[in-house]
Amino acid sequence: DGGITQSPKYLFRKEGQNVTLSCEQNLNHDAMYWYRQDPGQGLRLIYYSQIVNDFQKGDIAEGYSVSREKKESFPLTVTSAQKNPTAFYLCASSIQGQGEKLFFGSGTQLSVL
Amino acid sequence: AQSVTQPDIHITVSEGASLELRCNYSYGATPYLFWYVQSPGQGLQLLLKYFSGDTLVQGIKGFEAEFKRSQSSFNLRKPSVHWSDAAEYFCAVGALSGGYNKLIFGAGTRLAVHP
């Protein structure tokens, strides 16, 4: 079955530590996205990538970094510069040019120890 | 600027009762509108979408939504709620940004269903 896989389901970060969230898709989608979800705030776009080796900042990119070396993979690194990283992180993908038709993974809950 | 407002943070209904979740949007052109549902700890599932044409759109799980341009609204309805409908519901508008389409989400409405 085609879909988006996020791992791990739960992740804990120590102060000053970088952590990387994995997102893999086998839908053959060109575009991939990372959203952050906080209670009562809906989803906010962190980064998105329309093609391999290219990505753009979303609305809240500070403290995060991404790479897109393969079409199937779009990992998100939460750096130590992100002072409030506790949130639910959702990865999504779409056909290029159809960013309104998103397919979502099941998310990663990141918490700070 | 484009935005989506969901005025109700929490709604509680009895099983079998009707449901309406409100959504208002701000967008200069004809919008693409969406409703997503999220179960706890899970990703989002698309319920329905409006692109053009008939302003009453049908979705999965017995949901429907009506686009009203004059009111800038896209309210979600269901005639009879089931306990399994308890979840969080997000309204979203598709917007052009930097040459690409992206989704702008509302803050969500959490639905509780009483037996």
Chai-1 contact restraints between the chains, C-beta under 6 A:
chainA,res_idxA,chainB,res_idxB,connection_type,confidence,min_distance_angstrom,max_distance_angstrom,comment,restraint_id
A,G40,B,A107,contact,1.0,0.0,6.0,A-B,restraint_1
A,Q41,B,A107,contact,1.0,0.0,6.0,A-B,restraint_2
A,G42,B,F105,contact,1.0,0.0,6.0,A-B,restraint_3
A,G42,B,G106,contact,1.0,0.0,6.0,A-B,restraint_4
A,G42,B,A107,contact,1.0,0.0,6.0,A-B,restraint_5
A,G42,B,G108,contact,1.0,0.0,6.0,A-B,restraint_6
A,L43,B,F105,contact,1.0,0.0,6.0,A-B,restraint_7
A,L90,B,G43,contact,1.0,0.0,6.0,A-B,restraint_8
A,G99,B,Y100,contact,1.0,0.0,6.0,A-B,restraint_9
A,G99,B,N101,contact,1.0,0.0,6.0,A-B,restraint_10
A,G99,B,K102,contact,1.0,0.0,6.0,A-B,restraint_11
A,E100,B,Y32,contact,1.0,0.0,6.0,A-B,restraint_12
A,E100,B,G94,contact,1.0,0.0,6.0,A-B,restraint_13
A,E100,B,N101,contact,1.0,0.0,6.0,A-B,restraint_14
A,E100,B,L103,contact,1.0,0.0,6.0,A-B,restraint_15
A,F104,B,G43,contact,1.0,0.0,6.0,A-B,restraint_16
A,F104,B,L44,contact,1.0,0.0,6.0,A-B,restraint_17
A,G105,B,G43,contact,1.0,0.0,6.0,A-B,restraint_18
A,S106,B,Q42,contact,1.0,0.0,6.0,A-B,restraint_19
A,S106,B,G43,contact,1.0,0.0,6.0,A-B,restraint_20
A,G107,B,G43,contact,1.0,0.0,6.0,A-B,restraint_21
